[in-house]
């Protein structure tokens, strides 16, 4: 070992060990373990910021799976990866970065659109993208408004304090996506519990696989029923277009989970953030046209699906002066990128009028989130309606004592107790 020290000029006791990878036929430095805990709800983990601020903005980390991956922390690098066909989105690739030790559950069904690369990706996305256009969202807006009003009515009639998560944040997007897909809402406790298990870091491999299997079987039976008795909903229209039921199953699985967990968490985080800024909240309440700008800033600040933009290299590529070899896992530190000072002025400061939409909270490139128009609409309706109807709303537990989801793959809050004053 002393010979290696001499070659590298490292004679001190803090010598960094080398690992020889026989499969890659190259030397690499042993990488530190990936850190995932945020130092505060508004900021990326310190280690992610450190990686972003290195000379290259790229470092190797060891994932919980044992894989050594390239971690990218700068916005320009992540956007470059997301538009480069030399990086694959195939979750079934053996080297795709994994944040758990167990094998992924993607083998339980066909790949969904987020797992497909060109040329297969284009037709699959085209078949469903029409369901999420701005025009279709405008037609859906009155129904979303009714759902929000109904749940606020119920919350106002109930006891105080109320848990915002159970009263509003979770049921609103759950009901919306259920109606879109044609999934019976009375089964929401079933699929929400399975979704939570799939997105939790705390469950065992067996529990995660069981949850995925049960949810898959539930949706498979539902799709068989729709194939026999077509309905005018998203899944029914997919089947009517002649799409293979197995492909429709994969799509349903993706949309059902993504369609409620992500928006639900953003509602909770957004409400807490706004309640902690009463002057800015008053300005939004007085001028709702400013809400869309605030939503973009909240999306940037939290980046709740911070690893969703990860990829695996299928060819050798140079990024930021670093050569990433074919087969290397690439972990996108999207939260650090969305706080990149080279892309955003004073990124650690929450500026609700910033209006920057160059963030990667919804991804970028061909895999940019299908449901982003729906998510933005739901957030806008919830924020505008909630604060207009309950102007005295306040947290019943200090924000720094809320149970944030450091144990989940989608960041959020488990419970948000709120209370309010009766109108005079």
C-alpha positions as CSV (number, residue, x, y, z in Angstrom):
1,X,0.0,0.0,0.0
2,X,2.9,2.4,0.7
3,X,3.8,2.2,-3.0
4,X,0.3,3.5,-4.0
5,X,0.7,6.3,-1.4
6,X,4.0,7.4,-2.9
7,X,2.5,7.4,-6.5
8,X,-0.4,9.5,-5.3
9,X,1.6,11.7,-3.1
10,X,-0.5,10.7,-0.1
11,X,1.8,9.6,2.8
12,X,-0.5,10.8,5.6
13,X,-2.6,8.5,7.8
14,X,-5.8,9.8,6.1
15,X,-4.9,8.0,2.9
16,X,-8.0,7.3,0.8
17,X,-8.2,3.6,-0.1
18,X,-8.5,2.5,-3.7
19,X,-10.9,-0.1,-5.0
20,X,-10.0,-2.1,-8.1
21,X,-13.2,-2.9,-10.0
22,X,-12.4,-6.1,-12.0
23,X,-15.5,-5.7,-14.1
24,X,-14.6,-2.2,-15.1
25,X,-10.8,-2.7,-15.3
26,X,-10.1,0.6,-13.7
27,X,-9.2,2.1,-10.3
28,X,-11.7,4.3,-8.5
29,X,-11.7,6.1,-5.1
30,X,-14.0,4.5,-2.5
31,X,-17.0,6.7,-2.4
32,X,-18.8,8.1,0.7
33,X,-22.3,6.9,1.5
34,X,-25.1,9.0,0.1
35,X,-26.7,11.3,2.6
36,X,-30.5,11.9,2.4
37,X,-31.5,13.8,5.5
38,X,-32.2,17.5,5.0
39,X,-30.7,19.9,7.5
40,X,-34.0,21.9,7.3
41,X,-37.2,21.5,5.3
42,X,-36.2,24.2,2.9
43,X,-32.7,23.1,2.0
44,X,-30.9,20.1,0.4
45,X,-28.8,17.8,2.5
46,X,-25.4,19.4,3.3
47,X,-23.5,16.7,1.5
48,X,-25.5,17.4,-1.7
49,X,-24.6,21.1,-1.5
50,X,-21.0,20.2,-1.0
51,X,-20.9,18.0,-4.1
52,X,-22.6,20.7,-6.2
53,X,-20.1,23.3,-5.0
54,X,-16.9,21.3,-5.8
55,X,-14.9,22.3,-8.8
56,X,-16.7,19.8,-11.2
57,X,-20.0,19.7,-9.4
58,X,-19.8,15.9,-9.7
59,X,-18.7,13.3,-7.2
60,X,-19.0,9.6,-6.6
61,X,-21.2,8.3,-3.8
62,X,-22.1,4.9,-2.5
63,X,-25.9,4.2,-2.6
64,X,-27.8,2.1,-0.1
65,X,-27.8,-0.6,-2.7
66,X,-24.1,-0.8,-2.6
67,X,-23.7,0.8,-6.1
68,X,-21.2,3.5,-6.6
69,X,-22.9,6.3,-8.6
70,X,-21.9,9.6,-10.0
71,X,-23.8,12.3,-8.1
72,X,-24.6,15.5,-10.1
73,X,-25.5,18.6,-8.2
74,X,-25.6,21.4,-10.8
75,X,-28.6,22.4,-12.7
76,X,-26.8,22.7,-16.1
77,X,-25.4,19.2,-15.7
78,X,-28.7,17.6,-14.8
79,X,-30.6,19.3,-17.6
80,X,-27.8,18.1,-20.0
81,X,-28.2,14.5,-18.8
82,X,-32.0,14.7,-19.2
83,X,-31.8,15.7,-22.8
84,X,-28.9,13.4,-23.8
85,X,-29.9,10.0,-25.4
86,X,-26.7,8.5,-24.0
87,X,-28.4,8.3,-20.6
88,X,-31.1,5.8,-20.1
89,X,-34.3,6.0,-18.0
90,X,-34.6,2.2,-18.0
91,X,-35.3,1.2,-14.3
92,X,-34.8,-2.4,-15.2
93,X,-31.2,-1.8,-16.3
94,X,-29.0,-3.7,-13.8
95,X,-26.9,-0.5,-13.1
96,X,-29.8,1.9,-12.8
97,X,-29.2,3.7,-9.4
98,X,-31.2,2.2,-6.6
99,X,-31.9,3.8,-3.2
100,X,-32.7,0.5,-1.5
101,X,-30.8,-2.8,-1.1
102,X,-33.5,-4.9,-2.6
103,X,-34.1,-5.5,-6.2
104,X,-36.7,-3.1,-7.8
105,X,-40.3,-4.2,-8.1
106,X,-40.4,-3.2,-11.8
107,X,-40.3,-6.8,-12.8
108,X,-43.9,-7.2,-11.7
109,X,-45.2,-5.5,-14.8
110,X,-44.2,-4.0,-18.1
111,X,-42.1,-0.8,-18.1
112,X,-44.1,2.4,-17.8
113,X,-43.4,5.5,-19.9
114,X,-40.9,6.8,-17.4
115,X,-38.8,3.7,-17.9
116,X,-38.8,3.8,-21.7
117,X,-36.2,5.2,-23.9
118,X,-36.6,6.3,-27.6
119,X,-37.9,5.0,-29.9
120,X,-40.4,3.2,-27.6
121,X,-41.0,6.2,-25.4
122,X,-42.4,8.6,-28.0
123,X,-45.5,6.5,-29.0
124,X,-46.2,5.5,-25.4
125,X,-46.2,9.2,-24.3
126,X,-48.2,10.4,-27.3
127,X,-51.0,7.9,-26.4
128,X,-51.6,9.6,-23.1
129,X,-50.3,13.1,-23.2
130,X,-53.6,14.4,-24.5
131,X,-55.2,13.6,-21.2
132,X,-53.1,16.3,-19.5
133,X,-53.3,19.3,-21.9
134,X,-54.0,22.8,-20.7
135,X,-57.4,22.6,-22.5
136,X,-58.4,19.4,-20.7
137,X,-57.2,20.8,-17.4
138,X,-59.4,23.9,-17.9
139,X,-62.4,21.6,-18.5
140,X,-61.5,19.8,-15.2
141,X,-61.1,23.0,-13.2
142,X,-64.8,23.3,-12.0
143,X,-64.8,19.8,-10.7
144,X,-61.5,20.3,-8.8
145,X,-62.9,23.5,-7.3
146,X,-66.0,21.6,-6.1
147,X,-63.8,18.9,-4.6
148,X,-61.7,21.5,-2.7
149,X,-64.8,23.4,-1.5
150,X,-66.5,20.1,-0.3
151,X,-63.4,19.1,1.7
152,X,-63.0,22.6,3.2
153,X,-66.7,22.4,4.2
154,X,-66.1,19.1,6.0
155,X,-63.0,20.4,7.7
156,X,-64.8,23.5,9.0
157,X,-67.7,21.4,10.3
158,X,-65.3,19.1,12.2
159,X,-63.2,19.4,15.4
160,X,-60.2,21.7,15.9
161,X,-57.4,21.2,15.5
162,X,-57.7,19.4,12.2
163,X,-55.0,17.4,10.4
164,X,-54.7,19.2,7.1
165,X,-53.1,16.1,5.5
166,X,-56.1,13.9,6.1
167,X,-58.7,16.7,5.7
168,X,-57.5,18.3,2.5
169,X,-53.9,17.6,1.2
170,X,-54.4,13.9,0.6
171,X,-58.1,13.5,-0.3
172,X,-58.2,16.3,-2.9
173,X,-55.5,14.9,-5.4
174,X,-56.6,11.3,-4.5
175,X,-60.2,12.0,-5.6
176,X,-59.1,13.9,-8.7
177,X,-56.8,11.2,-10.0
178,X,-59.3,8.5,-9.1
179,X,-62.0,10.2,-11.2
180,X,-59.5,10.8,-14.0
181,X,-58.5,7.1,-14.1
182,X,-61.8,5.6,-13.3
183,X,-60.6,4.1,-10.0
184,X,-63.3,3.8,-7.3
185,X,-62.5,6.3,-4.6
186,X,-64.0,4.1,-1.9
187,X,-60.9,2.0,-2.3
188,X,-58.6,5.0,-1.6
189,X,-57.4,3.7,1.8
190,X,-56.3,0.5,0.1
191,X,-54.2,2.1,-2.6
192,X,-52.9,4.9,-0.4
193,X,-51.6,2.5,2.2
194,X,-49.8,0.5,-0.6
195,X,-48.5,3.7,-2.1
196,X,-47.1,4.8,1.2
197,X,-45.3,1.4,1.7
198,X,-43.8,1.7,-1.8
199,X,-42.5,5.2,-1.1
200,X,-41.2,4.5,2.4
201,X,-37.5,3.8,3.2
202,X,-38.6,2.2,6.5
203,X,-40.4,-0.9,5.2
204,X,-38.7,-4.2,4.5
205,X,-38.1,-5.5,1.0
206,X,-40.9,-8.1,1.5
207,X,-43.3,-5.5,2.6
208,X,-42.5,-3.3,-0.4
209,X,-42.9,-6.1,-2.8
210,X,-46.1,-7.3,-1.2
211,X,-47.6,-3.7,-1.5
212,X,-46.6,-3.5,-5.2
213,X,-48.1,-6.9,-5.9
214,X,-51.4,-6.1,-4.2
215,X,-51.7,-2.8,-6.0
216,X,-50.8,-4.4,-9.3
217,X,-53.4,-7.1,-8.8
218,X,-56.1,-4.6,-7.8
219,X,-55.5,-2.5,-10.9
220,X,-55.2,-5.6,-13.2
221,X,-58.7,-6.7,-12.1
222,X,-60.0,-3.1,-12.6
223,X,-58.6,-3.0,-16.1
224,X,-60.1,-6.4,-17.0
225,X,-63.5,-5.0,-15.8
226,X,-63.1,-1.9,-18.0
227,X,-62.1,-4.0,-21.0
228,X,-65.3,-6.0,-20.6
229,X,-67.4,-2.8,-19.9
230,X,-65.7,0.3,-21.4
231,X,-66.0,3.5,-19.5
232,X,-65.3,7.1,-20.5
233,X,-62.3,7.7,-18.3
234,X,-58.5,7.7,-18.9
235,X,-58.0,4.0,-18.6
236,X,-61.2,3.2,-20.6
237,X,-60.0,5.5,-23.4
238,X,-56.6,3.9,-23.4
239,X,-58.2,0.5,-23.8
240,X,-60.6,1.9,-26.5
241,X,-57.5,3.1,-28.5
242,X,-56.4,-0.5,-28.7
243,X,-53.6,-0.2,-26.2
244,X,-52.4,-3.5,-24.7
245,X,-54.0,-4.0,-21.2
246,X,-50.6,-4.8,-19.8
247,X,-49.3,-1.4,-20.9
248,X,-52.4,0.2,-19.5
249,X,-51.8,-1.5,-16.2
250,X,-48.3,-0.1,-16.0
251,X,-49.6,3.4,-16.8
252,X,-52.3,3.1,-14.2
253,X,-49.8,2.0,-11.6
254,X,-47.6,5.0,-12.3
255,X,-50.4,7.6,-12.5
256,X,-52.2,6.4,-9.4
257,X,-49.2,6.7,-7.2
258,X,-47.7,9.9,-8.8
259,X,-51.1,11.5,-9.1
260,X,-51.8,11.8,-5.4
261,X,-48.6,11.4,-3.3
262,X,-46.7,14.2,-5.0
263,X,-49.4,16.8,-5.0
264,X,-50.6,15.9,-1.5
265,X,-47.1,16.6,-0.1
266,X,-46.8,19.8,-2.0
267,X,-50.1,21.1,-0.6
268,X,-49.0,20.4,2.9
269,X,-45.5,21.9,2.5
270,X,-46.9,24.9,0.7
271,X,-49.6,25.7,3.3
272,X,-47.0,25.5,6.1
273,X,-44.6,27.7,4.2
274,X,-47.3,30.3,3.5
275,X,-48.6,30.3,7.0
276,X,-45.1,31.0,8.3
277,X,-45.0,34.1,6.0
278,X,-48.2,36.1,7.0
279,X,-47.3,39.3,5.1
280,X,-46.6,37.4,1.8
281,X,-49.7,35.3,2.4
282,X,-51.8,38.5,2.7
283,X,-50.4,39.7,-0.5
284,X,-51.4,36.5,-2.3
285,X,-54.8,36.5,-0.8
286,X,-55.3,40.1,-2.0
287,X,-54.0,39.3,-5.5
288,X,-54.5,35.6,-6.5
289,X,-52.8,36.3,-9.9
290,X,-49.5,36.0,-7.9
291,X,-50.3,32.4,-6.8
292,X,-48.7,30.7,-9.9
293,X,-45.4,32.5,-9.2
294,X,-45.5,31.3,-5.6
295,X,-46.2,27.7,-6.7
296,X,-43.1,27.7,-9.0
297,X,-41.0,28.9,-6.1
298,X,-42.4,26.3,-3.7
299,X,-41.8,23.6,-6.3
300,X,-38.2,24.7,-6.7
301,X,-37.5,25.0,-2.9
302,X,-38.8,21.6,-2.0
303,X,-38.1,19.4,-5.0
304,X,-39.9,16.6,-3.3
305,X,-39.0,13.9,-5.8
306,X,-35.3,14.8,-5.6
307,X,-33.9,11.7,-7.1
308,X,-36.5,11.1,-9.9
309,X,-34.2,12.5,-12.6
310,X,-31.5,9.8,-12.1
311,X,-30.3,7.8,-15.1
312,X,-27.7,5.2,-16.2
313,X,-25.1,5.9,-18.9
314,X,-25.3,3.7,-22.0
315,X,-22.2,5.3,-23.7
316,X,-19.2,7.1,-22.4
317,X,-20.0,10.8,-21.8
318,X,-18.1,13.8,-20.5
319,X,-20.0,16.0,-18.1
320,X,-18.4,18.9,-16.4
321,X,-14.9,17.6,-17.3
322,X,-15.7,14.2,-15.8
323,X,-15.9,11.1,-17.9
324,X,-18.9,9.0,-17.1
325,X,-18.5,5.5,-18.5
326,X,-21.1,3.4,-20.2
327,X,-22.9,1.4,-17.5
328,X,-22.3,4.0,-14.7
329,X,-25.2,4.9,-12.5
330,X,-26.0,8.6,-12.5
331,X,-27.8,10.1,-9.5
332,X,-29.3,13.5,-10.0
333,X,-29.3,15.6,-6.9
334,X,-32.2,17.7,-8.2
335,X,-32.8,19.5,-4.9
336,X,-29.2,20.8,-4.8
337,X,-29.6,21.7,-8.5
338,X,-32.7,23.7,-7.7
339,X,-30.7,25.6,-5.1
340,X,-27.8,26.2,-7.5
341,X,-26.5,29.7,-7.1
342,X,-25.3,29.7,-10.7
343,X,-28.9,29.3,-11.8
344,X,-30.9,31.2,-9.1
345,X,-30.1,34.4,-7.2
346,X,-30.0,33.9,-3.5
347,X,-31.3,30.3,-3.9
348,X,-31.6,29.6,-0.2
349,X,-34.1,32.5,0.2
350,X,-37.7,31.8,-0.6
351,X,-38.9,34.5,-3.0
352,X,-42.5,33.8,-3.8
353,X,-42.4,36.3,-6.7
354,X,-39.3,34.8,-8.2
355,X,-41.2,33.1,-11.0
356,X,-38.3,30.9,-12.2
357,X,-39.5,27.9,-14.2
358,X,-36.1,26.6,-15.1
359,X,-36.1,24.3,-12.1
360,X,-36.2,20.5,-12.5
361,X,-38.9,19.7,-9.9
362,X,-40.9,18.3,-12.8
363,X,-37.9,16.9,-14.6
364,X,-36.8,18.1,-18.0
365,X,-36.6,16.8,-21.6
366,X,-38.7,14.0,-23.0
367,X,-39.6,12.6,-19.5
368,X,-40.8,15.8,-18.0
369,X,-43.8,15.1,-15.8
370,X,-47.0,14.4,-17.6
371,X,-49.2,15.7,-14.8
372,X,-47.5,19.0,-14.2
373,X,-50.4,21.0,-15.5
374,X,-52.8,19.1,-13.3
375,X,-50.5,19.5,-10.2
376,X,-50.2,23.3,-10.8
377,X,-53.9,23.7,-11.2
378,X,-54.7,21.7,-8.0
379,X,-52.1,23.7,-6.0
380,X,-53.5,27.0,-7.2
381,X,-57.1,26.1,-6.4
382,X,-56.3,24.7,-3.0
383,X,-54.1,27.7,-1.9
384,X,-56.5,30.4,-3.2
385,X,-59.6,28.7,-1.8
386,X,-58.2,27.7,1.5
387,X,-56.8,31.0,2.5
388,X,-59.8,32.9,1.2
389,X,-62.3,30.8,3.0
390,X,-60.3,30.4,6.3
391,X,-58.4,33.7,6.6
392,X,-57.6,33.0,10.3
393,X,-56.0,29.5,9.5
394,X,-52.9,28.9,11.6
395,X,-50.6,26.0,12.6
396,X,-51.6,24.3,15.8
397,X,-48.0,22.9,16.1
398,X,-44.9,24.9,15.4
399,X,-43.5,24.3,11.9
400,X,-40.1,23.1,13.3
401,X,-41.9,20.4,15.3
402,X,-43.9,18.9,12.4
403,X,-43.1,15.3,11.4
404,X,-41.3,15.8,8.0
405,X,-40.9,12.8,5.7
406,X,-37.2,12.1,6.0
407,X,-38.2,8.4,5.8
408,X,-39.8,8.6,2.4
409,X,-38.7,8.8,-1.3
410,X,-41.2,11.6,-1.8
411,X,-40.6,14.4,0.7
412,X,-43.5,15.9,2.6
413,X,-45.1,16.0,6.0
414,X,-46.9,13.2,7.8
415,X,-49.3,15.4,9.7
416,X,-50.1,19.1,9.8
417,X,-52.4,20.2,12.7
418,X,-54.2,23.4,12.0
419,X,-56.8,25.5,13.7
420,X,-58.7,28.7,13.0
421,X,-61.1,31.3,14.5
422,X,-64.8,31.3,13.9
423,X,-66.0,34.3,11.8
424,X,-67.1,37.3,13.9
